[in-house]
Amino acid sequence: MSSGKFNVGQQVHMIEDRSNIVRVHPDQLAAIYEIVRIVPGERDGELQYHLRNTAEPHMRSASESQLRAV
Protein backbone atom coordinates (compact mmCIF):
# COMPACT_ATOMS: atom_id res chain seq x y z
CA MET A 1 0.00 0.00 0.00
CA SER A 2 1.24 3.48 -0.85
CA SER A 3 2.09 5.95 1.87
CA GLY A 4 -0.68 8.52 2.07
CA LYS A 5 -0.85 12.21 2.88
CA PHE A 6 -3.00 11.60 5.95
CA ASN A 7 -2.83 9.38 9.04
CA VAL A 8 -5.47 7.71 11.19
CA GLY A 9 -6.60 10.18 13.85
CA GLN A 10 -5.70 13.24 11.78
CA GLN A 11 -8.33 15.97 11.37
CA VAL A 12 -9.23 17.04 7.85
CA HIS A 13 -11.69 19.14 5.86
CA MET A 14 -13.41 17.91 2.73
CA ILE A 15 -12.79 20.08 -0.31
CA GLU A 16 -14.85 20.59 -3.43
CA ASP A 17 -14.30 18.04 -6.17
CA ARG A 18 -13.22 20.10 -9.18
CA SER A 19 -14.30 17.34 -11.57
CA ASN A 20 -17.84 17.52 -10.11
CA ILE A 21 -18.01 13.73 -10.00
CA VAL A 22 -18.73 13.85 -6.27
CA ARG A 23 -20.97 16.63 -5.02
CA VAL A 24 -20.06 17.96 -1.59
CA HIS A 25 -22.68 19.89 0.39
CA PRO A 26 -21.52 23.22 1.90
CA ASP A 27 -22.14 21.80 5.40
CA GLN A 28 -19.65 19.04 4.64
CA LEU A 29 -17.06 21.58 3.49
CA ALA A 30 -17.32 23.42 6.82
CA ALA A 31 -17.15 20.30 9.01
CA ILE A 32 -14.03 18.82 10.55
CA TYR A 33 -13.63 15.09 10.02
CA GLU A 34 -11.28 12.61 11.64
CA ILE A 35 -9.57 9.91 9.60
CA VAL A 36 -10.69 6.61 11.14
CA ARG A 37 -9.35 4.20 8.55
CA ILE A 38 -7.14 4.09 5.49
CA VAL A 39 -8.82 1.78 2.99
CA PRO A 40 -6.45 -0.86 1.61
CA GLY A 41 -5.71 -0.48 -2.09
CA GLU A 42 -6.35 2.47 -4.35
CA ARG A 43 -9.19 3.64 -6.55
CA ASP A 44 -8.29 5.61 -9.65
CA GLY A 45 -4.70 5.80 -8.37
CA GLU A 46 -5.67 7.44 -5.08
CA LEU A 47 -5.89 6.24 -1.52
CA GLN A 48 -9.35 6.20 0.03
CA TYR A 49 -10.13 7.16 3.61
CA HIS A 50 -13.03 6.55 5.99
CA LEU A 51 -13.95 9.71 7.91
CA ARG A 52 -16.11 10.45 10.91
CA ASN A 53 -17.67 13.65 12.18
CA THR A 54 -19.21 13.62 15.66
CA ALA A 55 -22.33 15.43 14.35
CA GLU A 56 -23.11 12.62 11.88
CA PRO A 57 -24.25 9.09 12.75
CA HIS A 58 -22.35 7.49 9.86
CA MET A 59 -18.89 7.38 8.33
CA ARG A 60 -17.98 8.86 4.97
CA SER A 61 -15.48 7.78 2.35
CA ALA A 62 -13.27 10.23 0.50
CA SER A 63 -10.35 10.16 -1.90
CA GLU A 64 -7.07 11.76 -0.93
CA SER A 65 -7.66 14.61 -3.41
CA GLN A 66 -10.96 15.45 -1.68
CA LEU A 67 -9.25 16.21 1.65
CA ARG A 68 -7.01 18.83 3.17
CA ALA A 69 -5.43 18.94 6.62
CA VAL A 70 -6.93 21.20 9.27
C-alpha positions in Angstrom: 0.0 0.0 0.0 1.2 3.5 -0.8 2.1 5.9 1.9 -0.7 8.5 2.1 -0.8 12.2 2.9 -3.0 11.6 5.9 -2.8 9.4 9.0 -5.5 7.7 11.2 -6.6 10.2 13.9 -5.7 13.2 11.8 -8.3 16.0 11.4 -9.2 17.0 7.8 -11.7 19.1 5.9 -13.4 17.9 2.7 -12.8 20.1 -0.3 -14.8 20.6 -3.4 -14.3 18.0 -6.2 -13.2 20.1 -9.2 -14.3 17.3 -11.6 -17.8 17.5 -10.1 -18.0 13.7 -10.0 -18.7 13.8 -6.3 -21.0 16.6 -5.0 -20.1 18.0 -1.6 -22.7 19.9 0.4 -21.5 23.2 1.9 -22.1 21.8 5.4 -19.6 19.0 4.6 -17.1 21.6 3.5 -17.3 23.4 6.8 -17.2 20.3 9.0 -14.0 18.8 10.6 -13.6 15.1 10.0 -11.3 12.6 11.6 -9.6 9.9 9.6 -10.7 6.6 11.1 -9.3 4.2 8.5 -7.1 4.1 5.5 -8.8 1.8 3.0 -6.4 -0.9 1.6 -5.7 -0.5 -2.1 -6.4 2.5 -4.3 -9.2 3.6 -6.6 -8.3 5.6 -9.7 -4.7 5.8 -8.4 -5.7 7.4 -5.1 -5.9 6.2 -1.5 -9.4 6.2 0.0 -10.1 7.2 3.6 -13.0 6.6 6.0 -13.9 9.7 7.9 -16.1 10.5 10.9 -17.7 13.7 12.2 -19.2 13.6 15.7 -22.3 15.4 14.3 -23.1 12.6 11.9 -24.2 9.1 12.8 -22.4 7.5 9.9 -18.9 7.4 8.3 -18.0 8.9 5.0 -15.5 7.8 2.3 -13.3 10.2 0.5 -10.4 10.2 -1.9 -7.1 11.8 -0.9 -7.7 14.6 -3.4 -11.0 15.5 -1.7 -9.2 16.2 1.6 -7.0 18.8 3.2 -5.4 18.9 6.6 -6.9 21.2 9.3 
